[in-house]
Amino acid sequence: MSNLARFNPFSELREPFSDDFFKGFTLRPVYRLMEGEPQMRLDLSEDDKNFFVKAEIPGVKKEDIKVSVDGNQVCVSAEVKKEKEQKEGAKFIRSERYYGSVSRSFTLDEGVDQAASSAKYEDGVLQLTLPKKPNGQSRMLKIA
């Protein structure tokens, strides 16, 4: 008549590999097979005259990449389209698609000369050369 069970908080110390410990292990390998959203990785460097940006955007066509520079604000965006099909004979076994966009925006320390900026896309890597504005030097203000 009594279906009460006693709770022992120290039972896990005695039996660390109980049934709850292995719960969910069967689902973890499935997550490794699923591809997540693509991300854009950036490297930013500078010398005395230029800022250099390297952005990894694999699998994107050159026409689908947009770069905008407004003062010292830089925005890189791309339309990503991934399609993967597996066929067996005349019927589909699996078809996966991803359509979306990725973008990164960042602010530089100095203004950028937009007219002299250049961009090159090769082997999934976008390379930007952003010359610093000659009049964009910062100056200290005197406090009155």
trRosetta pair geometry for C-beta under 8 A, 3 or more apart (Angstrom, degrees):
i j d omega theta_ij theta_ji phi_ij phi_ji
8 11 4.3 92 90 -39 107 105
9 12 7.8 -43 173 17 45 99
10 13 5.1 -42 -169 31 71 118
10 14 6.5 69 137 -20 80 100
11 14 5.6 -58 -153 39 40 110
11 15 6.2 -18 164 32 75 100
11 18 7.8 44 133 -60 101 147
12 15 6.8 -77 -131 69 28 65
12 16 6.2 62 172 -106 70 53
12 18 6.9 -88 -115 -1 70 127
13 16 7.0 12 -135 -68 22 87
15 18 5.0 76 124 -65 110 94
16 21 6.7 79 149 -84 60 148
17 21 5.0 -104 -141 58 46 159
17 22 7.4 45 -169 -36 82 98
18 21 5.6 119 53 -9 56 102
19 22 6.9 -72 -163 42 37 95
19 23 6.9 56 144 -50 68 99
20 23 5.2 -34 -153 -2 44 125
22 25 5.1 -51 -169 2 69 130
24 27 5.5 -55 -161 35 61 110
24 28 6.7 73 146 -39 79 95
25 28 5.8 -42 -153 12 40 119
26 29 7.7 -55 -174 25 34 98
27 30 5.5 -54 -166 28 54 119
27 31 7.1 55 146 -24 77 98
28 31 6.0 -50 -159 24 41 111
28 32 7.4 41 150 -19 65 99
29 32 5.6 -48 -159 27 47 116
29 33 7.1 44 149 -19 69 101
30 33 5.9 -58 -160 32 40 111
30 34 6.8 35 149 -21 69 105
31 34 5.8 -54 -149 31 39 110
35 82 7.7 -89 104 120 150 161
35 96 8.0 112 33 146 116 147
35 98 7.4 -98 96 -34 117 150
37 98 7.6 177 -116 -167 58 136
37 100 6.6 -56 -141 81 103 160
37 102 7.6 149 158 -84 101 103
38 58 7.9 -140 -150 59 129 79
38 59 7.6 -126 -110 59 155 123
38 80 5.1 -170 43 -143 139 166
38 82 7.5 142 -37 -31 125 132
38 98 7.6 132 -14 124 100 142
38 100 7.6 166 34 73 94 114
38 102 5.8 -89 97 -48 92 141
39 102 6.4 164 -132 -138 29 138
40 55 5.6 -2 -179 -170 108 105
40 56 6.7 168 -157 71 55 62
40 57 5.6 -4 -117 -84 97 87
40 76 6.8 -169 162 103 158 115
40 78 7.1 132 -81 23 129 119
40 102 4.8 149 -27 139 106 129
40 103 7.4 20 13 -119 144 5
40 104 5.1 -125 85 -23 129 121
41 55 7.1 156 80 -154 47 52
41 56 4.4 7 54 38 98 113
42 53 6.4 -30 -159 -162 101 94
42 54 7.1 145 -157 79 49 53
42 55 5.1 -14 -101 -100 76 78
42 56 7.9 -140 -67 15 35 73
42 76 7.7 146 -93 42 121 142
42 104 5.8 -166 -39 132 136 165
42 106 7.5 -176 123 -17 166 143
43 52 8.0 -17 111 114 90 90
43 53 7.1 151 79 -157 56 44
43 54 4.3 0 52 54 106 102
43 55 7.9 -155 25 -67 65 40
44 51 6.8 -16 -165 -175 91 102
44 52 7.3 153 -156 82 43 56
44 53 5.5 -7 -103 -104 74 74
44 106 7.1 -103 -69 104 154 161
45 51 7.5 155 86 -162 39 56
45 52 4.8 -15 66 60 88 104
46 50 6.7 -165 -146 100 65 49
46 51 4.8 -29 -98 -107 95 62
46 52 6.7 -179 -83 14 38 76
46 132 7.9 64 -156 -53 116 119
47 50 5.8 23 46 49 92 78
47 52 7.7 43 -5 -15 88 111
49 131 6.1 -27 156 -141 85 83
49 132 6.0 -147 -172 28 36 101
50 129 5.6 -24 -165 -168 137 84
50 130 6.3 133 -164 71 77 46
50 131 5.2 -47 -100 -99 81 52
50 132 6.6 -142 -88 -12 25 82
51 108 5.7 -66 -79 -128 162 143
51 112 6.9 -66 27 -101 126 109
51 128 7.8 -5 106 111 89 101
51 129 7.8 151 78 -161 53 39
51 130 4.2 -19 61 68 100 106
51 131 8.0 -151 21 -70 71 8
51 132 6.8 105 -22 -62 87 83
52 127 7.4 -18 -168 -166 89 86
52 128 7.1 157 -157 83 41 64
52 129 6.1 -10 -106 -106 73 63
52 130 7.6 -168 -74 25 28 79
53 74 7.1 -160 -56 142 159 158
53 76 7.5 -172 145 -45 144 142
53 126 7.6 -13 114 111 96 91
53 127 7.2 157 84 -156 59 40
53 128 4.0 4 53 51 106 110
53 130 6.8 40 -6 -6 107 116
54 125 6.0 -13 -167 -173 94 108
54 126 7.2 152 -157 80 42 54
54 127 5.6 -7 -104 -103 73 73
54 128 7.9 -154 -67 24 33 72
55 76 5.5 -140 -75 139 169 164
55 104 7.1 -171 -124 41 126 137
55 125 7.1 150 75 -160 45 56
55 126 4.3 -13 60 58 100 106
55 128 7.5 37 -3 -7 106 106
56 124 6.3 22 -159 140 71 96
56 125 5.8 -28 -102 -103 60 74
56 126 8.0 -153 -69 21 14 77
57 60 4.7 -38 145 27 106 136
57 65 6.6 120 95 -98 163 121
57 78 5.1 113 -157 -11 143 169
57 102 7.3 -176 -123 72 101 130
57 121 7.9 -43 60 -139 116 113
57 124 6.2 -158 78 -170 47 66
57 125 7.6 138 29 -105 68 24
57 126 5.7 24 17 -13 117 111
58 124 3.6 11 -102 -148 67 136
59 80 7.0 56 99 -146 105 91
59 82 6.5 24 152 -90 147 93
59 124 6.8 29 -12 -111 47 111
60 64 5.3 -122 -176 77 94 120
60 65 6.2 96 133 -59 128 97
60 78 4.8 0 -155 177 159 135
60 79 7.2 138 -144 72 107 51
60 80 5.9 -66 -89 -100 103 69
60 124 7.5 106 31 -128 79 69
61 64 4.8 87 63 3 84 105
61 65 7.8 -152 95 -14 49 86
62 65 6.2 -58 -159 22 38 112
62 121 4.8 163 -112 75 94 142
64 78 5.6 69 123 -163 92 76
64 79 4.1 -105 -167 51 113 94
64 80 7.7 142 139 -65 142 34
64 81 7.7 -134 -111 0 165 102
65 76 7.3 -14 -169 -169 97 86
65 77 7.5 161 -154 88 52 45
65 78 4.7 -16 -102 -100 71 96
65 121 6.3 151 33 -82 157 151
65 126 6.3 179 -165 -91 156 140
66 75 8.0 -7 112 112 92 94
66 76 7.6 162 87 -154 53 42
66 77 5.0 -10 61 63 98 91
66 78 7.3 179 20 -79 67 46
67 74 7.4 -15 -168 -168 90 90
67 75 7.3 162 -153 86 44 55
67 76 5.3 -6 -106 -106 80 74
67 119 5.6 165 26 -85 156 153
67 126 7.6 173 -64 173 127 139
67 128 6.5 169 -148 -96 154 130
68 74 7.4 164 87 -153 52 45
68 75 4.8 -2 56 57 96 101
69 73 7.4 154 -157 84 45 55
69 74 5.4 -8 -106 -106 77 76
69 75 8.0 -166 -73 25 37 67
69 112 5.2 -81 -177 84 131 140
69 114 5.1 177 89 -107 120 96
69 117 6.0 132 6 -31 161 172
69 130 6.7 170 -114 -127 146 120
70 73 4.8 -17 67 64 88 105
70 75 7.9 13 9 2 101 104
71 111 5.3 -69 -170 -124 63 93
71 112 7.2 99 142 29 22 81
72 107 5.6 54 121 -166 98 75
72 108 4.5 -129 -170 61 91 83
72 109 7.1 -127 -158 73 139 15
72 110 6.2 -178 -107 107 121 20
72 111 5.0 -88 -60 -94 88 46
72 112 6.3 134 -106 -12 47 86
72 136 7.8 136 -71 -158 109 138
73 105 6.8 1 -175 -173 92 103
73 106 7.8 174 -149 91 54 32
73 107 5.5 -26 -98 -102 67 76
73 108 7.8 -149 -68 14 22 79
74 105 6.9 170 89 -149 50 57
74 106 5.8 -13 60 62 94 76
74 107 7.7 167 19 -93 74 27
74 108 6.5 55 -9 -25 113 107
74 112 7.2 67 -69 -14 105 156
74 128 7.6 134 -162 128 141 165
74 130 7.0 -71 -88 -86 139 161
75 103 6.5 3 -175 -175 93 111
75 104 7.4 174 -149 89 51 44
75 105 4.4 -12 -103 -101 82 92
76 103 6.6 171 90 -151 50 62
76 104 5.3 -2 57 56 95 88
76 105 7.7 -179 22 -78 59 47
76 126 6.8 158 -154 95 137 152
76 128 7.7 -126 -82 -35 126 142
77 101 6.1 14 -177 176 102 114
77 102 7.0 176 -149 92 59 46
77 103 3.7 -11 -102 -102 90 102
77 104 7.8 179 -75 22 56 51
78 101 6.6 171 86 -153 41 72
78 102 5.6 -6 56 57 90 88
78 103 7.4 170 17 -79 57 61
79 99 7.9 -6 -178 -167 91 78
79 100 7.8 180 -154 102 57 28
79 101 5.3 -38 -102 -98 55 88
80 98 6.8 -21 119 118 104 102
80 99 7.3 170 90 -148 64 34
80 100 5.5 -12 59 69 101 72
80 101 6.5 161 11 -103 83 28
80 102 5.9 46 -23 -6 126 102
81 98 7.4 168 -151 88 31 63
81 99 5.4 9 -111 -108 75 77
82 96 7.7 -18 119 117 99 93
82 97 6.9 159 89 -156 63 43
82 98 4.3 12 51 49 104 101
82 99 7.9 -155 31 -65 61 45
83 95 7.9 -15 -167 -170 85 84
83 96 7.4 163 -153 89 41 56
83 97 5.2 -1 -107 -108 74 81
83 98 8.0 -155 -66 28 44 61
84 94 7.8 -16 116 120 93 100
84 95 7.4 166 89 -153 56 42
84 96 4.6 -3 59 58 100 99
84 97 7.7 -167 26 -72 65 43
85 92 6.8 -77 -159 -131 99 102
85 94 7.3 170 -153 94 41 61
85 95 4.9 3 -112 -112 81 82
85 96 7.8 -166 -73 27 44 60
86 92 7.5 97 76 -163 57 67
86 93 4.8 -57 104 67 100 108
86 94 4.5 25 41 52 111 93
86 95 7.5 -145 29 -68 63 51
87 90 7.7 -9 -175 -131 113 8
87 91 7.3 158 -154 84 78 31
87 92 6.1 -57 -105 -107 72 50
87 93 6.6 158 -124 8 19 90
88 91 6.5 -22 69 69 78 78
88 93 4.8 63 -2 -42 109 121
92 95 5.3 -28 -165 -31 136 112
108 111 7.8 147 84 -88 112 13
108 112 6.5 81 47 -48 149 104
108 130 7.4 -151 -57 111 164 145
109 138 8.0 -73 163 -28 93 130
110 132 5.0 24 102 -144 138 107
110 133 6.6 -154 155 37 102 84
110 136 4.4 107 -175 129 97 127
110 137 7.6 -2 -127 -88 124 32
110 138 7.4 -118 -97 -31 89 93
111 132 7.2 98 77 -163 55 63
111 133 4.1 -10 91 12 105 133
111 135 8.0 -17 57 80 134 72
111 136 3.8 -151 37 -109 98 137
112 117 6.3 38 160 -72 116 124
112 130 4.6 -41 -138 178 126 110
112 131 6.9 113 -161 71 70 48
112 132 6.8 -66 -109 -110 49 36
112 133 6.5 88 127 -32 1 90
113 116 4.5 14 114 34 118 107
113 117 6.7 172 92 -41 64 80
113 130 7.8 153 47 180 64 62
113 131 4.4 -29 45 87 116 103
113 132 6.9 42 -8 104 96 15
113 133 5.0 143 -59 -87 79 65
113 134 7.7 36 -65 -10 127 72
114 117 5.6 -39 -149 3 37 121
116 131 4.5 -16 97 27 123 139
117 128 7.0 -7 -174 -171 103 94
117 129 6.7 173 -154 89 57 61
117 130 5.1 5 -119 -113 106 62
117 131 6.6 -138 -76 18 59 79
118 128 7.4 163 87 -153 49 50
118 129 4.8 6 55 51 93 104
119 126 6.6 -13 -168 -171 101 95
119 127 7.1 154 -156 82 51 51
119 128 5.2 -14 -103 -102 80 74
119 129 7.8 -158 -73 23 38 67
120 126 7.4 155 82 -156 45 50
120 127 4.7 -14 62 59 94 100
121 125 7.3 175 -148 86 54 40
121 126 4.9 -17 -100 -101 85 73
121 127 7.6 -177 -79 19 37 68
122 125 6.3 -23 70 59 63 84
122 127 7.6 -17 26 5 93 111
132 136 6.0 -129 175 58 85 130
133 136 3.6 95 70 -22 104 117
134 137 7.8 -19 165 -26 42 96
